[in-house]
Amino acid sequence: MSSDDPVGRYSRAMAHPRVEQLRFARSEFLRGLDGLTGEHAAQQPGPMNSIAWMVGHLAWHEQLSWLTRAQGVTPRPELNELTANGKPRSNPPLAEMLAAWREVTEASDGWLDALEPADLAAPMGRSRIPQSVGTALLRMTYHYFVHCGEASAVRQLIEGGELPEFVGAIQVEAPWRAEPAWEAGESGQPGAEVVA
């Protein structure tokens, strides 16, 4: 991480475009947490989740996908009990969930950086639902934006006032770029992407 990029959003030069989009989604989620206090992150208005839980939940999902399923490692097993789908409602401390999120995403980045276009069509290992690595990457990216909206709604209920607008400067931070391997026809379908 550099001093001009304190959350480590764009530390990799040229990952696959879908990985860049995931990193943008991560950065948008973190941008939505700017100025959030631990006290506000712990509040659960009505049936909504706390923002601290959302942070841990996204850490859990990244760990499940890129570490447990893809590599057979689970560095933060407590996330499986605290913030996994289907578990009882919990409200862990924000600082602990941010630390877990950072550890998991940093541990995942090397694997994500190594993805080649052909890897995206491969089956996602140990997945309870059949899906390709590329589909899992899309699912994760969209999952972040679901929780961007949810966190924004919780903050509006708790704090009121001005909140960041989403989606931010994607045209600058993560613009569309071609996938050269697909365009070169390496997928067996010149000019077309393999649908997973």
N, C-alpha and C positions, 0 to 999 in steps of 0.2 A: 504494500500500500504506500502510496506517496502522500505527501502533505496536501496536495491539491485534490486528492481522491481518498478521503479518510476512511471510507467504507470498503475500498478495494473493488469498486465496480468494474473497472475496465483495465485490469492488469495484464490481460492476455492480448497479444497483437492480432492474431487471425484464427480464431476458433471457427468451427462450422457456423454458418449463419443462424441455424436454429439454436445453437448454444449461445450465440451473442444475444438472441432474443430472450432466452431464459435469463441471462445476466441483466438485461435491461429490465425485465419484470422484477427481478430481485431488487434492483436499485430503485424502482418505482415504489415497491413495498416499503423499503427503508426510508425513502423520501417522505412517505406518508406517516412515518413515526417521528419525524423531526419535531423536537420540542415536547414530546410525550413524556409525562412523568410516570414513575412507577406506580404512584397512587391511581392515576387515571387509567393506566394499562391494566390494573387489577379489577376495575369496575366491570360488572356484567349487567347491563341494562336489560331487564326482562329475560327472555329466553336466549338472548344473544351471548356469544362467547366473549370472554375478555380478550383484549388485544395481546396480552402476554401469552395467552393460550394459542392465539393465531400464530405468533412467532414460533412457538414450540411445535405447533402442528405442521408448519411448513418445513421446519428442521426435520421433523419425523418423516415427512413425505420424501424429502431429498435423501435422507439417510436410507430409507427403505428402498428407494429406486436405485440410486447411484452407488451406494456402499453395500447394503445387505444383499439385494438381489443381484447387482452387477458384479460385486467383488467379494461377497461372502464375509464382510466385516460389519460390525455394529458398534461403533465407538461410544455411542450415547444410548445404551439400552433403556435407561429410565424414560426416554421419550416414548417408548412403546407402551408404557403404562400411563404416562401423564397426558399425552396429546395425540394418541392414535385415534383413527376413526373407530367408533363403536365403544370406546372406553367411557367410564363415568366422567361426568363434567368435572374439570379441575381448574385451578386458578394458580398456576406456578408464578414465581416472581419474574418480572420482566428481565432483570439483569441476568438471571440464570438462563432464561430462554434465549436471550441475545447471544450469550456466550456459547450455548449449545448450537445455535444457528450458525454462528461464525465458524465454529470447529467443523461442523458437518459440511458446510459449503466449501470451506477451504480444502477439506479432505476429498471432496467430490471433484474439484476443479481439474485435477490432473487427468482423471478418467474422462471427463467431459472434453477437455482440450485434445485428447488423443482420438476422438471420434472422427472417422472418415465417412464420406458419403455412403459407402456400402454398409458400414456398421449400423446405420439408421434403419435399414431394412431387416436386420437380424432380430430374432425373437428376444424379448426382454426376459432374462433368466429369472426363474423362481417366481414369476408373476402369477397371481391367482386368476387373472383374466388374460387370455391370449392377446398380446400386443407386441408391436415392434419397439425397438429402442427409440425410433423416431416418434412414434405415437406417444410413448412415455414422456419424451421430451416436450411434445406439444401439450400433453395433459398437465405437466408440471408448470409450464409457462402460463397456461390459462388458470390453473389453480392459484397462482400468485395474484392474478388480477381479480379473481373472485374475492380474495381476502383483502386486496387493496380497497375494494368497494365496501366490504363489511367493516374494516377498520375505520374507514372514513365515516361511515354511518354511526359507528359507536362514538367516535370522537365528536361528531356533530351533536349527538344526544347529550354527551357529558360536558363538552366544552363550549359548544356553539361557536360562533365566529368564523373567521376565514380559515379555510383548509386548502391544501394543494389541489390543483386541478390535475386530473388524469385523463388521458395518457400524456405525459410530459414531452420533452423534446426528442422524441424517437427519431425524427429526421436528422438530428445531429448526433445523438448518442448511439443509436442502433438502427441506422437506415437499412432498407432492403438492399441486398446485394445478391447477385446471381450465384448459383451453385455451379461452379465450373465443371465439376465431374459429371453432373447430370447433363449439362448442355453439350459436353463433349461426347455424349453417347455412351459413357462407361456403364450405364445401368442396363444397356441393351435396348433402351427406348430413347433414341436420339431426341434431345430437346425436351424430354418429359421426365418428370420426377416419378419415382416408384411410389405408389399409394400404399400406405401400410394399413 
